């Protein structure tokens, strides 16, 4: 089994819990409010604040190159969203630590996966009343390249990680999901 498939299977429950936490169903029946959106942005901001630099510095230069890591920076984008929503950047006492490149990859899997959903969310909310003035810097980060960026990420994961390291990558993904789910 490919790593991307392994991660998808073994994080499904976490993914569903995250969708529940963020009231994702409301996005599609257009009852999602600006307050709901602020909660998603605030929580994702904290996740990125506590993980992005650490993830990026844990990855080798070779891997960073293959992943086009520079194009995957999202903290500056979500900071723009915070500012446009007049939200103060919160902090959290929760600690998050990745002990290896493999764990960092697992955490990046969660973040990159969220951009896939984010793109759908941005499209949907831009058609929802009350969101006319919202700029989706974070959720719209890859624009029309969303599918390509995700495909590239999965290919690198599947090619670069040996099967005996799958559990360690999964451990990083679980750490980030747990961090996210314990924030509220």
N, C-alpha and C positions, 0 to 999 in steps of 0.2 A: 504494500500500500504506500502511495506517495505521502510525504509529510503533510502537504496541504490538506489532503483528504483526512488523514489521521487527526489533525488539529480540528478540522471542521466537526468531525464526529465527537471528539472528546471535549469540545467546548460548547456544544449545542445547548446544554442546560444553562450555562453561564450567559450565553447570547440571549436566550429566551428571557432570563431573569433581568437582563439589562433593558430589553425592549419593554418589559412590564414596568420597570422602574421609571422609565422615561415616558410612559403613557403613549407608546408608539402607535397604538391602534387609533388614537384620537387624530393622528396626523392625516390618516386616510379618510376618516369620516368628517374632516374639516371642523372638528370641535377643539382642536389643539389651540392653546392660547399663547399669547406672548410670554406669560409667566411660565408656562410649560417649557417654552423655547429657552428662556433665560436659565432655567434649571439645567437643561441639557448643556448649554454653553458653559455655564459655571462649573459643572461637574467635569466636562471634557477639558476645560482649562486646567483644573487641578490635576487631572490625569497627565496632561502633557507637561505641565510645570514640573511634576515630580518624576517624570520618566524620560522625556525626549532627550535631554542632554546626556543622561546616563546611558540610554540605549545607544545613541550615536557614538559615544566614546568607547563603548564596549565592543564595537564591530571593527574588524580589521580593515585596513585601507583597501585591500583587494575586494572584500565583500561590499564595502561602502561604494566602490566603483560600479560593481555589478548591479547594485540596488539603486543606482542614481540617487544616493542618499540626500545630497544637497537639495534635490527637487522635492524631497519628502518632508521638509521642515514645516511644521504646522503651528508651533507656538506663536510666532509673530502674526499669523493669520487670525488665530483665535483671540489674540490680544486686541486686534482691530475690532473684532465682533464685540468683545467686552466693552470697549470704548464707545462703540456706536449704540450699545444698549444701556450706556451709563452704569455699568456694573463695576463694582470694585473687585479687584482680584483678591479672592479669599485665599486663606492658607489652610492646611490641615496638619494635625499632629501625627497622622498616619505615616508610617515609614515604608518606603518602597526601595528594595534593593535587588538588583540582578547580579548573580554571582559569576556569570559567564557569558560568552558570546551567544551561546545557544539560548539561554534564558532571555537575553536581550532580543533575539530574533522572535521568540515566542510573544514577547510584549509588543514588538513591532507588528506582528501578525494581527493582534487585536486592534491596534491603531489603524493599520492599513485597511483592515476589514471594515472598520467603522466609516471609512471614506466612501466605500461602496454604498452603504446605506445612506450616508450623508448626502450624497448626490441626489438620490431619490427623494430624500426629505426636503432638500432645497427646492427641487422642482415642484413638489407638492405644495409646500408652504408658500411659494411665490404666487400660487393661485388661490391662497386662502385669505379671507378678509382679515385685516389687521396687520398683515405682513408686507404691505405695499412698500414701506420705507426700509425694510430690513435688508442688509447686505450680508450675503452668505459667504463670507471669506473662508471660513473653516469648512463648512459643509460643501461648498462648491469648489474646493481647492484645486481639483484636477480638471474641472470643466469637462470638455468632450474627451479628455484623455483618461478618464476614470477607469474604464475597462482595461485599457492598455497598461496602465500603471499597476493595476491589481494582477493582471496576467503576468507581467514582468516579475513582480514580487513573488508570486507563487512558483514560477519557473526557477528562480534563484533558490528558493527554499528547497524545492524538490531535487535540484541538482547538487546543492552544496552540503546538505546535511545527511550524514550516515544514519542508518536505521537505529543503531545502538544509542544515538543521541536524541531520538524522538521524544523520550520522556522528559529530558531536560528542557527542550524547547516548549513542550506542553506546560511544564512547571512555570516558565516565564509568562506564558499566556494566562494561566490560572492566577498568578500573582497580580497581574494587572487588572483582570476582571474582578478579583476579590477586592482590590483597592477601590475600584470604581463602584462596586455594589455596596461597599461599607461607608460610602461617603455621605449618604443621606439618612 
